């Protein structure tokens, strides 16, 4: 009986461990949810921040916040995104309504990113929005 239980327990522990890393264990802070007004103020500062749109490519192309880079929420897994090499950089995250940006923020915080600010969805954004055509 014990010979069957031990392998099952080990398999469960391995499966539940998921994407663990030393960086994840060091990070005790989660992301911070801020208002869109706070996000606009932060975007006006020259502090090395990055704006991240976590929607799909077609949604991004239809209209996004100026300067935002696209990292779809679905593409964020266990490994840090190449576009975000600095774990301490200020990261401002949004999506369409705020659901995917919260998910992406949680995933990035779990990877060890320390300065994540989630500000909801572009559907209520009152600032400037650009399309691929207007950027060219």
DOPAGU-499958 format. One line per 2 residues: their letters; for each residue x, y, z of N, C-alpha, C. Coordinates in steps of 0.1 Angstrom, whole numbers, padded with zeros to 4 digits. Layout:
REM residues N
A> X/Y/Z/X/Y/Z/X/Y/Z; ...
END
This chain:
REM residues 136
XX> 0008/-0012/0000/0000/0000/0000/0009/0013/0000; 0019/0013/0009/0027/0025/0010/0036/0027/-0003
XX> 0039/0016/-0009/0047/0016/-0022/0039/0024/-0033; 0026/0023/-0032/0017/0030/-0042/0015/0045/-0038
XX> 0014/0048/-0026/0011/0061/-0021/0023/0071/-0023; 0034/0066/-0020/0046/0075/-0021/0048/0080/-0035
XX> 0048/0072/-0045/0049/0078/-0059/0038/0088/-0062; 0026/0085/-0058/0015/0094/-0061/0017/0107/-0054
XX> 0022/0107/-0042/0024/0119/-0034/0036/0127/-0041; 0046/0120/-0045/0057/0127/-0052/0052/0134/-0065
XX> 0044/0127/-0073/0039/0132/-0085/0030/0144/-0083; 0022/0144/-0072/0014/0155/-0069/0022/0167/-0065
XX> 0032/0165/-0057/0041/0176/-0052/0048/0182/-0064; 0053/0174/-0073/0060/0179/-0085/0050/0187/-0094
XX> 0038/0182/-0096/0028/0189/-0104/0024/0202/-0098; 0022/0202/-0085/0017/0214/-0078/0028/0225/-0077
XX> 0041/0221/-0079/0052/0231/-0077/0052/0241/-0089; 0048/0236/-0101/0046/0245/-0112/0059/0253/-0115
XX> 0058/0266/-0117/0069/0274/-0121/0075/0280/-0109; 0083/0273/-0102/0090/0278/-0090/0104/0282/-0093
XX> 0109/0292/-0086/0123/0297/-0088/0127/0304/-0076; 0140/0306/-0075/0146/0313/-0063/0140/0327/-0063
XX> 0140/0334/-0075/0135/0347/-0076/0120/0348/-0071; 0112/0339/-0074/0098/0338/-0069/0097/0338/-0054
XX> 0106/0330/-0048/0106/0329/-0033/0110/0342/-0027; 0119/0350/-0033/0124/0362/-0028/0114/0373/-0028
XX> 0104/0372/-0038/0095/0383/-0040/0083/0381/-0030; 0082/0391/-0021/0071/0390/-0011/0060/0400/-0015
XX> 0063/0410/-0024/0053/0420/-0027/0046/0416/-0040; 0033/0418/-0040/0025/0415/-0052/0025/0428/-0061
XX> 0017/0428/-0071/0015/0440/-0079/0006/0450/-0072; 0007/0463/-0076/-0002/0473/-0070/-0012/0478/-0080
XX> -0024/0478/-0076/-0035/0483/-0085/-0036/0498/-0083; -0035/0506/-0094/-0036/0520/-0094/-0047/0525/-0103
XX> -0051/0538/-0101/-0061/0544/-0110/-0055/0547/-0123; -0063/0550/-0133/-0058/0554/-0146/-0052/0568/-0145
XX> -0057/0576/-0136/-0051/0589/-0134/-0037/0588/-0129; -0035/0579/-0119/-0021/0577/-0114/-0012/0571/-0125
XX> -0018/0562/-0133/-0010/0557/-0144/-0005/0568/-0154; -0015/0577/-0157/-0011/0588/-0166/0000/0597/-0160
XX> -0001/0599/-0147/0010/0607/-0140/0023/0600/-0141; 0023/0587/-0139/0035/0579/-0140/0041/0579/-0154
XX> 0032/0578/-0164/0037/0578/-0178/0043/0591/-0182; 0040/0602/-0175/0046/0615/-0178/0060/0617/-0172
XX> 0064/0608/-0163/0077/0608/-0157/0087/0601/-0166; 0100/0606/-0166/0111/0600/-0173/0118/0591/-0163
XX> 0112/0580/-0159/0117/0571/-0149/0121/0557/-0154; 0121/0556/-0167/0125/0543/-0173/0114/0532/-0173
XX> 0102/0537/-0170/0090/0527/-0170/0088/0521/-0184; 0080/0511/-0184/0075/0505/-0196/0060/0502/-0194
XX> 0053/0505/-0205/0038/0503/-0205/0036/0490/-0213; 0029/0481/-0207/0026/0468/-0213/0011/0465/-0215
XX> 0008/0462/-0228/-0005/0459/-0232/-0005/0444/-0232; -0015/0437/-0225/-0015/0423/-0224/-0026/0416/-0232
XX> -0032/0424/-0242/-0042/0419/-0250/-0036/0411/-0262; -0045/0407/-0271/-0040/0400/-0283/-0035/0410/-0294
XX> -0028/0405/-0303/-0022/0414/-0314/-0033/0422/-0321; -0044/0415/-0325/-0055/0423/-0332/-0061/0434/-0324
XX> -0062/0432/-0311/-0067/0442/-0302/-0057/0454/-0301; -0044/0450/-0299/-0034/0460/-0299/-0034/0469/-0311
XX> -0034/0462/-0323/-0034/0469/-0336/-0046/0479/-0337; -0057/0475/-0332/-0069/0483/-0333/-0068/0496/-0325
XX> -0059/0497/-0315/-0057/0509/-0307/-0051/0505/-0294; -0040/0513/-0291/-0033/0511/-0278/-0027/0524/-0273
XX> -0023/0524/-0261/-0017/0536/-0254/-0003/0538/-0261; 0000/0551/-0264/0013/0554/-0271/0024/0548/-0263
XX> 0034/0542/-0270/0046/0537/-0264/0044/0523/-0257; 0032/0518/-0257/0030/0505/-0251/0036/0494/-0259
XX> 0041/0484/-0252/0046/0472/-0259/0036/0461/-0257; 0035/0452/-0266/0026/0441/-0266/0032/0428/-0260
XX> 0027/0423/-0249/0030/0410/-0244/0017/0404/-0240; 0011/0396/-0249/-0002/0390/-0246/-0001/0381/-0233
XX> -0012/0383/-0225/-0013/0375/-0213/-0011/0361/-0215; -0016/0355/-0226/-0015/0341/-0228/-0001/0336/-0231
XX> 0008/0346/-0235/0022/0342/-0238/0030/0342/-0225; 0025/0347/-0214/0033/0348/-0202/0032/0335/-0195
XX> 0043/0328/-0194/0043/0315/-0187/0052/0315/-0175; 0062/0305/-0175/0071/0304/-0164/0084/0312/-0166
XX> 0087/0316/-0178/0099/0323/-0181/0096/0338/-0183; 0105/0346/-0178/0103/0361/-0179/0103/0365/-0194
XX> 0094/0374/-0198/0094/0378/-0212/0107/0385/-0216; 0111/0383/-0228/0124/0389/-0233/0123/0404/-0232
XX> 0111/0410/-0234/0109/0424/-0235/0110/0430/-0221; 0111/0422/-0210/0111/0427/-0196/0123/0421/-0189
XX> 0135/0425/-0193/0147/0419/-0187/0150/0424/-0173; 0145/0436/-0169/0148/0442/-0156/0137/0439/-0146
XX> 0140/0431/-0136/0129/0427/-0127/0125/0439/-0118; 0133/0450/-0117/0130/0461/-0109/0125/0473/-0117
XX> 0123/0472/-0130/0118/0483/-0138/0103/0485/-0134; 0099/0497/-0135/0085/0501/-0133/0077/0496/-0145
XX> 0067/0487/-0143/0059/0481/-0153/0044/0485/-0151; 0039/0492/-0161/0025/0497/-0161/0017/0487/-0170
XX> 0007/0480/-0165/0000/0470/-0173/-0014/0473/-0174; -0019/0471/-0186/-0034/0472/-0189/-0038/0462/-0199
XX> -0051/0460/-0201/-0057/0452/-0211/-0070/0459/-0216; -0080/0451/-0219/-0092/0457/-0224/-0101/0462/-0212
XX> -0104/0453/-0203/-0113/0456/-0191/-0106/0455/-0178; -0094/0449/-0177/-0088/0448/-0164/-0086/0434/-0159
XX> -0092/0424/-0166/-0091/0410/-0161/-0078/0404/-0165; -0074/0405/-0178/-0061/0399/-0182/-0049/0407/-0176
XX> -0051/0420/-0174/-0040/0427/-0168/-0037/0423/-0153; -0048/0419/-0146/-0046/0414/-0133/-0039/0400/-0133
XX> -0043/0392/-0142/-0037/0379/-0144/-0022/0380/-0147; -0019/0388/-0157/-0006/0390/-0161/0003/0396/-0149
XX> -0003/0405/-0142/0004/0411/-0131/0007/0401/-0120; -0002/0392/-0117/0000/0381/-0108/0011/0372/-0113
XX> 0011/0369/-0125/0022/0360/-0131/0035/0366/-0130; 0036/0379/-0134/0049/0386/-0133/0054/0388/-0119
XX> 0045/0391/-0110/0049/0392/-0096/0054/0379/-0091; 0048/0368/-0095/0052/0354/-0090/0066/0351/-0096
XX> 0070/0357/-0107/0083/0355/-0113/0094/0363/-0106; 0090/0373/-0098/0100/0381/-0091/0100/0396/-0095
XX> 0092/0400/-0104/0091/0414/-0108/0086/0422/-0096; 0092/0434/-0093/0090/0441/-0081/0082/0454/-0082
XX> 0081/0460/-0094/0075/0473/-0096/0063/0472/-0106; 0053/0464/-0103/0042/0462/-0112/0030/0470/-0108
XX> 0025/0478/-0117/0013/0487/-0115/0003/0483/-0125; -0008/0478/-0121/-0019/0474/-0129/-0030/0485/-0129
XX> -0034/0490/-0141/-0044/0501/-0141/-0056/0499/-0149; -0060/0486/-0151/-0073/0483/-0157/-0073/0482/-0172
XX> -0084/0487/-0178/-0086/0484/-0192/-0087/0497/-0200; -0083/0495/-0213/-0083/0506/-0222/-0097/0510/-0226
XX> -0107/0502/-0222/-0121/0506/-0225/-0126/0518/-0217; -0119/0521/-0207/-0122/0533/-0199/-0111/0544/-0199
XX> -0101/0542/-0207/-0090/0551/-0208/-0094/0564/-0215; -0091/0575/-0209/-0095/0588/-0214/-0083/0595/-0221
XX> -0071/0589/-0220/-0059/0595/-0226/-0059/0591/-0241; -0047/0594/-0247/-0045/0592/-0261/-0044/0577/-0264
XX> -0050/0573/-0276/-0049/0560/-0281/-0044/0560/-0296; -0035/0552/-0299/-0029/0552/-0313/-0032/0538/-0319
XX> -0032/0538/-0332/-0033/0525/-0339/-0020/0523/-0347; -0018/0512/-0353/-0006/0509/-0360/-0004/0519/-0372
XX> -0015/0523/-0378/-0015/0532/-0389/-0010/0546/-0384; -0014/0551/-0373/-0010/0564/-0368/0004/0564/-0363
XX> 0010/0553/-0360/0023/0553/-0355/0033/0553/-0366; 0029/0549/-0378/0039/0549/-0389/0042/0562/-0395
END
